Amino acid sequence: MLVAWLIPAPNAQASEELFGGVGDVVQGAFAIPMGTLAGTLGGPPVIGTMVGAVTGAFGTAYYTTRGAFRIAGSVIPLARAAAPFFLPFLF
């Protein structure tokens, strides 16, 4: 508990980016099924399904890449805040 109290609070923007990045990765995982379902229900029977799957594939690539970069950018300030407490254990 003492260590948790001594670690300075990380930047609020870094925490926001971290959780936003995790949300983007989760959204990317469900983009293909959601796109396929939306294309099937909102378009012509076969063409709508195919267009929805392609749209979902692009959404998966976009959201997963965006989430990975957001997570990578948010980890740097969080690691900078915690590094002084973990470095003595490495040497």
MOQUIVEN-V650413 format. One record per backbone hydrogen bond with DSSP energy under -0.5 kcal/mol. CO is the residue of the C=O (numbers start at 1). NH is the residue of the N-H. If there is no record, write none. Layout:
co->CO nh->NH
co->CO nh->NH
//
This chain:
co->1 nh->5
co->2 nh->6
co->3 nh->7
co->11 nh->15
co->12 nh->16
co->13 nh->17
co->14 nh->18
co->15 nh->19
co->16 nh->20
co->17 nh->21
co->18 nh->22
co->19 nh->23
co->20 nh->24
co->21 nh->25
co->22 nh->26
co->23 nh->27
co->24 nh->28
co->25 nh->29
co->26 nh->30
co->28 nh->31
co->30 nh->34
co->31 nh->35
co->32 nh->36
co->33 nh->37
co->34 nh->38
co->35 nh->39
co->36 nh->40
co->37 nh->41
co->38 nh->42
co->39 nh->43
co->44 nh->48
co->46 nh->50
co->47 nh->51
co->48 nh->52
co->49 nh->53
co->50 nh->54
co->51 nh->55
co->52 nh->56
co->53 nh->57
co->54 nh->58
co->55 nh->59
co->56 nh->60
co->57 nh->61
co->58 nh->62
co->59 nh->63
co->60 nh->64
co->61 nh->65
co->62 nh->66
co->63 nh->67
co->64 nh->68
co->65 nh->69
co->66 nh->70
co->67 nh->71
co->68 nh->72
co->69 nh->73
co->70 nh->74
co->71 nh->75
co->72 nh->76
co->73 nh->77
co->74 nh->78
co->75 nh->79
co->76 nh->80
co->77 nh->81
co->78 nh->82
co->79 nh->83
co->82 nh->85
co->82 nh->86
co->83 nh->86
co->83 nh->87
co->86 nh->89
co->86 nh->90
co->87 nh->90
co->87 nh->91
//
